[in-house]
Amino acid sequence: MGAKGTRKRKLTVHILRDRLGLKPSKELIETLKKQNEIKNKIFKAIKDEAKTVPEIAKETGLDTTTVFWYLMTFYRHGLVEEVGKTDEGYFKYKLKR
């Protein structure tokens, strides 16, 4: 455990190396970095306020298809929740606390 009782999480590439004895390729490392950047952008966008896919896309500079795909993955794993619907029919998403 680190400072204030928080545990530092291992990066996927470190898990692959340490547990499985694999050396991830540079391509894999770059892909994982990009995925982590996208995740962080989306989480930052919905941290304090529920937003729709188009709102998140506009704020993050990502296309709506990418935002939707990541949100559905986060939803499936219980990281985000639906918190309403707009008059236009868009669902609003927010980080689960």
C-alpha positions, 0 to 999 in steps of 0.5 A: 500500500502506498500513501494514505492507504492507496495501492499502486496499480500495476500496468498491464505491461508489467503484469505480462512481464512479471507474471507470465515472463512475456516481453510485450512488443513496442506496438502493444505498449503503444496501444495500451498507452493510447487506450489508457489515455482514452480511458482517462479522458472519458473518466475526467469528462464524466467524473463530476457531471453526467454527460451524453456520448456526444457531449463527451466526444466534444469535450474529449476530442474523440469520435462518438463511436470510440466514446460509445465503445469505451462507455459500454465496456466501462458499463459492462464492468460496473465502472459507469452508470446511466443516470438519466436520458435527455429529451433527444433520447441520449442516455447520460453516463457518470462514473460510479462512486 
